Amino acid sequence: MGLLFVFKYLSFTLRGVDYVFHTGVAADIALPVGISFFTFQLMSYVFDVCRTPELARRNPLDVALYVSLFPQLIAGPIVRFETVAGEIRGRVETSRDFTDGMTRFVFGLGKKLLIANYAGFSADEIFASALPLSAATAWIGAAAYTLQIYFDFSGYSDMAIGLGRMFGFHFEENFNYPYVSKSITEFWRRWHISLSAWFRDYLYIPLGGSRGAKGRTVFNLFVVWLLTGIWHGANWTFIAWGLYYFALLLAERAARERGLSGRFPGWAGHLYALFFVMIGWVLFRSESIAEAGRYLAFMFGANGWADESARLYFRDGKTVLLAGTVFSMPVAAWCKKRFNVGAGLRDAAISLSLLLVFVLSLLACIKNSYNPFIYFNF
């Protein structure tokens, strides 16, 4: 934790101290890639061994392998030691696992290169614009970033899970179609599952969870969401983002206690959750609180409701926005339920889709410049 603080938060802390006390002390420390992820994995080892001493490894190379396991080292999912403890020494590679892993990797690659990157072009242009935006343009930018961050991060997770499977490691899932959620509570059960589970099992429950008095439960939630925001980065926007979700989850808890939840149709729940998630992504994406406030003001009509630029952005980005919207839903599962096809036809369809995604991804990789994963920053 000390190393994490020095590399990730010391510069931010010194800037705050200098702002208040005018100390003139500053530091500019380069951030090691993926430090939050491998720090949390080291902590997971300590916690799991504390709870289950027989998991302890006498060979330091076993622990080093767990911490530096390259498929998911840079951007997750956060793999808990108890999940892979048995596979560090006793894993078995099979042709079925290798095939499934390769399939998962290619589809994750397609998510990143064919949807996330192209959605990111629109999002970056709109968010970086120095000109006042119409509400339509601002909402297109927010929608593009909403799709970009999901397909970017879930694409990386798919690639990491696929690579792990190819080597005989079975990582837990990290996403479960979060944009189909009907509440913010459900959204956080589906988004970045490994991080949510880490904070729940290693922080929220040890603090007392929801077992104590109401005030204690609120305090526990506050600590978890404050640290969730801080975990994402040393910036006031991340802290505000974490506390924003604390407030939303607290409001939903209060609504459930009063019997108000479940009174609205399903589509209203979807719109409610997606609306507040998109507002949150604006805060997450912005460089400062002031910038986030300015962008949100544009979204709600501070500079008019529509203009020519909105039409142009929609015309150029509608294909990616439509594809992202469709594939952010469990389309494959719905088709499997609706169409009763044989295993041979299903496998052929998967194979053709896999080949198409792989070829298109290669072409996109050749055509476009370097575009790193968003969560490399954390």
C-alpha positions in Angstrom: 0.0 0.0 0.0 2.9 2.3 0.7 4.3 1.8 -2.8 0.9 2.3 -4.3 0.5 5.6 -2.4 4.0 6.9 -3.4 3.6 6.1 -7.1 -0.1 6.9 -7.6 -1.1 9.4 -5.0 1.9 11.2 -3.6 2.0 13.8 -6.4 -1.8 14.5 -6.0 -1.4 14.8 -2.2 1.6 17.2 -2.4 -0.4 19.4 -4.9 -3.2 19.5 -2.4 -0.9 20.4 0.5 0.8 23.1 -1.6 -2.6 24.6 -2.6 -3.6 24.9 1.1 -0.2 25.8 2.7 1.8 27.1 -0.2 4.8 24.8 0.6 6.2 24.8 -2.9 6.9 21.1 -2.6 5.9 18.9 -5.6 6.7 15.6 -7.1 6.3 14.2 -10.6 6.4 10.4 -10.4 5.8 8.1 -13.4 3.0 5.7 -12.8 3.9 2.0 -13.3 1.4 0.3 -15.6 -1.2 -1.8 -13.8 0.0 -1.0 -10.3 -3.5 -0.9 -8.8 -4.2 -4.4 -10.2 -1.1 -6.2 -9.0 -1.1 -4.4 -5.6 -4.7 -5.7 -5.0 -3.6 -9.2 -6.1 -0.7 -9.1 -3.6 -3.2 -8.0 -0.9 -5.5 -10.8 -1.9 -2.7 -13.3 -1.3 -2.1 -12.0 2.2 -5.9 -11.9 3.0 -6.6 -15.4 1.6 -3.6 -17.0 3.4 -4.7 -15.3 6.6 -8.1 -16.8 6.3 -6.9 -20.2 5.0 -3.3 -20.8 6.1 -3.1 -24.0 4.0 -3.1 -21.9 0.9 0.3 -20.4 1.8 3.1 -21.1 -0.7 6.6 -21.9 0.5 8.1 -21.4 -3.0 8.3 -17.6 -3.7 8.2 -18.4 -7.4 4.6 -19.6 -7.0 3.6 -16.3 -5.5 5.6 -14.4 -8.2 3.7 -16.3 -10.9 0.4 -15.4 -9.3 1.3 -11.7 -9.0 2.9 -11.4 -12.5 0.5 -13.6 -14.4 0.8 -11.7 -17.7 -2.7 -12.2 -19.4 -4.5 -10.1 -16.8 -1.6 -8.2 -15.1 -2.1 -4.9 -16.8 -5.9 -4.2 -16.5 -7.5 -7.1 -14.8 -9.7 -8.9 -14.0 -8.4 -8.9 -10.4 -7.7 -12.5 -9.8 -7.9 -13.6 -6.2 -5.3 -16.1 -5.0 -7.9 -18.7 -3.9 -9.2 -18.8 -7.4 -6.0 -20.0 -9.0 -4.1 -21.4 -6.1 -4.7 -25.0 -7.2 -3.9 -24.2 -10.9 -0.5 -22.7 -10.2 1.0 -26.2 -9.6 -1.8 -28.5 -10.8 -3.4 -27.0 -13.9 -4.2 -29.1 -17.0 -4.1 -27.8 -20.5 -6.7 -29.3 -22.9 -7.5 -28.8 -26.5 -11.0 -27.7 -25.6 -9.8 -25.1 -23.2 -7.3 -23.8 -25.8 -10.0 -23.6 -28.4 -12.4 -21.8 -26.0 -9.7 -19.5 -24.9 -8.7 -18.6 -28.4 -12.3 -17.9 -29.3 -12.8 -15.7 -26.3 -9.5 -13.8 -27.1 -10.6 -13.1 -30.7 -14.0 -11.8 -29.7 -12.4 -9.6 -27.1 -9.9 -8.3 -29.7 -12.9 -7.4 -31.9 -14.6 -5.5 -29.1 -11.5 -3.4 -28.7 -10.5 -2.8 -32.3 -13.9 -2.7 -34.1 -16.1 -1.0 -31.5 -14.2 0.7 -28.7 -11.6 2.4 -30.8 -14.1 3.7 -33.3 -16.5 4.9 -30.6 -13.5 6.5 -29.0 -12.8 8.7 -32.0 -16.1 10.4 -31.6 -15.9 10.6 -27.8 -12.3 12.1 -27.9 -13.2 14.7 -30.5 -16.4 15.8 -28.7 -14.9 15.8 -25.1 -11.8 17.7 -26.4 -13.7 20.3 -28.2 -13.1 23.8 -27.0 -16.3 25.0 -28.6 -19.7 25.1 -26.8 -21.7 22.0 -27.6 -25.3 21.6 -28.3 -27.2 19.1 -26.1 -27.5 16.6 -29.0 -23.7 16.7 -29.6 -22.9 16.4 -25.9 -25.2 13.3 -25.6 -23.7 11.7 -28.6 -20.2 12.2 -27.0 -21.5 10.7 -23.7 -23.0 7.8 -25.5 -19.8 7.2 -27.5 -17.7 7.1 -24.4 -20.3 4.9 -22.6 -19.8 2.3 -25.4 -16.0 2.9 -25.6 -15.2 2.2 -22.0 -17.4 -0.9 -21.9 -16.1 -2.5 -25.0 -12.5 -1.4 -24.2 -12.5 -2.8 -20.7 -14.7 -5.9 -21.3 -12.7 -6.6 -24.5 -9.4 -6.6 -22.5 -11.1 -8.8 -19.8 -12.2 -11.3 -22.6 -8.7 -11.4 -24.0 -7.2 -11.9 -20.5 -9.7 -14.7 -19.7 -9.1 -16.3 -23.1 -5.3 -16.2 -22.7 -5.6 -17.6 -19.2 -7.8 -20.4 -20.5 -5.3 -21.3 -23.2 -2.7 -21.8 -20.5 -5.0 -23.8 -18.2 -6.0 -20.9 -15.9 -9.7 -20.3 -15.3 -10.3 -16.7 -14.3 -13.6 -15.4 -13.0 -15.9 -13.3 -15.3 -15.5 -9.6 -15.0 -18.6 -8.3 -16.9 -22.1 -9.5 -17.4 -23.8 -7.1 -19.8 -24.0 -4.2 -17.4 -26.0 -1.9 -19.6 -29.1 -4.1 -19.4 -29.4 -3.3 -15.7 -32.6 -1.9 -14.2 -30.9 -0.3 -11.3 -27.5 1.1 -10.2 -27.3 -1.8 -7.7 -27.7 -4.3 -10.5 -25.2 -2.3 -12.6 -22.5 -2.8 -10.0 -23.2 -6.5 -9.9 -22.5 -6.7 -13.6 -19.7 -4.1 -14.1 -16.1 -4.8 -13.1 -17.3 -7.8 -11.0 -13.8 -8.6 -9.8 -13.3 -5.1 -8.2 -16.8 -5.1 -6.7 -16.3 -8.5 -5.2 -12.8 -7.5 -3.9 -14.1 -4.5 -2.0 -17.2 -6.5 -0.8 -15.3 -9.5 0.6 -12.1 -7.8 1.8 -13.4 -4.4 3.0 -17.2 -4.0 3.2 -18.0 -7.3 5.0 -15.0 -7.1 7.4 -16.1 -3.5 8.3 -19.5 -5.0 9.3 -21.4 -4.9 6.0 -25.1 -4.2 6.6 -25.3 -6.2 9.8 -25.0 -3.3 12.2 -26.9 -0.2 12.9 -28.1 1.9 10.0 -25.5 4.6 10.6 -22.7 2.0 10.6 -24.0 0.6 7.3 -24.0 4.0 5.7 -20.4 4.6 7.0 -19.3 1.2 5.5 -20.8 2.1 2.1 -19.2 5.5 2.3 -15.7 4.1 2.9 -16.1 1.5 0.1 -17.2 3.9 -2.5 -14.7 6.6 -1.5 -11.9 4.1 -1.9 -13.4 2.8 -5.1 -13.1 6.3 -6.6 -9.6 6.8 -5.2 -8.6 3.4 -6.6 -9.3 4.6 -10.1 -7.0 7.6 -10.0 -5.5 10.5 -8.1 -8.0 13.1 -9.2 -11.0 14.9 -7.6 -13.2 13.6 -10.5 -12.6 10.0 -9.4 -13.4 10.8 -5.8 -16.6 12.6 -6.9 -17.4 9.7 -9.1 -17.1 7.2 -6.3 -19.2 9.4 -3.9 -21.8 9.9 -6.7 -22.4 6.1 -6.8 -22.4 6.0 -3.0 -25.3 8.6 -3.1 -27.2 6.6 -5.8 -26.8 3.3 -4.0 -27.9 4.9 -0.7 -31.0 6.3 -2.4 -31.9 2.9 -3.9 -31.4 1.3 -0.5 -33.8 3.8 1.1 -36.3 3.2 -1.8 -36.2 -0.5 -1.2 -36.7 -0.1 2.6 -39.8 2.0 1.9 -41.2 -0.5 -0.7 -40.9 2.0 -3.6 -38.7 -0.2 -5.8 -40.3 -2.5 -8.3 -43.3 -0.2 -8.9 -42.1 0.9 -12.3 -42.1 -1.0 -15.6 -38.9 -2.7 -16.7 -38.2 -0.2 -19.5 -38.3 2.7 -17.0 -35.7 0.9 -14.8 -33.4 0.5 -17.9 -33.7 4.1 -18.8 -33.1 5.3 -15.2 -30.0 3.1 -14.8 -28.5 4.0 -18.2 -29.2 7.8 -17.6 -27.3 7.9 -14.3 -24.5 5.7 -15.6 -23.9 8.0 -18.6 -23.9 11.0 -16.2 -21.3 9.2 -14.1 -19.1 8.4 -17.2 -19.0 12.2 -18.0 -17.6 12.8 -14.5 -15.2 9.8 -14.9 -14.0 11.0 -18.3 -13.4 14.7 -17.5 -10.1 16.1 -16.4 -11.6 18.3 -13.6 -14.9 18.9 -11.7 -15.3 22.2 -13.5 -14.9 20.5 -16.9 -17.5 17.9 -16.0 -19.9 20.6 -14.8 -19.4 22.4 -18.1 -20.1 19.3 -20.2 -23.1 18.3 -18.1 -24.5 21.8 -18.6 -24.2 21.4 -22.4 -26.0 18.0 -22.1 -29.0 19.8 -20.6 -29.2 22.6 -23.1 -26.9 25.3 -21.9 -25.9 26.0 -25.6 -29.0 24.9 -27.4 -30.5 21.5 -28.2 -29.2 20.7 -31.7 -26.9 21.9 -34.4 -25.2 20.8 -37.6 -22.3 19.2 -35.8 -24.7 16.9 -34.0 -26.0 15.7 -37.4 -22.5 15.2 -38.7 -21.3 13.2 -35.7 -24.4 11.1 -35.8 -24.1 10.4 -39.5 -20.4 9.4 -39.2 -20.8 7.4 -36.0 -24.3 5.8 -36.3 -23.0 2.4 -37.4 -20.6 2.1 -34.5 -23.2 3.4 -32.0 -25.8 1.0 -33.4 -23.4 -2.0 -33.3 -22.2 -1.1 -29.8 -25.8 -0.8 -28.6 -26.8 -4.2 -30.0 -23.7 -6.1 -28.8 -23.8 -4.5 -25.3 -26.9 -6.8 -24.9 -26.9 -10.6 -24.6 -27.8 -11.1 -28.3 -26.1 -14.5 -28.6 -28.1 -15.8 -25.6 -31.3 -14.5 -27.0 -30.7 -16.0 -30.4 -29.9 -19.3 -28.8 -33.2 -19.3 -26.9 -35.3 -18.1 -29.9 -33.8 -20.3 -32.6 -33.4 -24.0 -32.0 -30.5 -24.8 -34.2 -28.3 -27.9 -34.2 -24.9 -28.0 -32.7 -23.2 -28.3 -36.1 -24.9 -25.2 -37.5 -24.2 -23.3 -34.3 -20.5 -24.2 -34.4 -20.3 -23.3 -38.1 -21.9 -19.9 -37.3 -19.4 -19.3 -34.5 -16.5 -20.3 -36.6 -17.5 -18.0 -39.5 -18.1 -15.1 -37.0 -14.7 -15.8 -35.4 -12.9 -15.7 -38.7 -14.7 -12.5 -39.8 -13.9 -10.7 -36.5 -10.3 -11.8 -36.6 -9.8 -10.6 -40.2 -11.5 -7.3 -39.6 -9.5 -6.8 -36.4 -6.3 -7.3 -38.2 -7.3 -4.8 -40.9 -8.3 -2.3 -38.2 -5.0 -2.9 -36.4 -3.1 -2.1 -39.5 -5.1 0.9 -40.4 -5.3 2.7 -37.1 -2.6 4.3 -34.9 -1.8 3.1 -31.4 -4.8 3.3 -29.1 -4.1 1.8 -25.6 -6.7 0.3 -23.3 -8.4 2.8 -21.0 -7.7 0.8 -17.8 -4.0 0.8 -18.5 -4.1 4.1 -16.6 -5.2 2.4 -13.4 
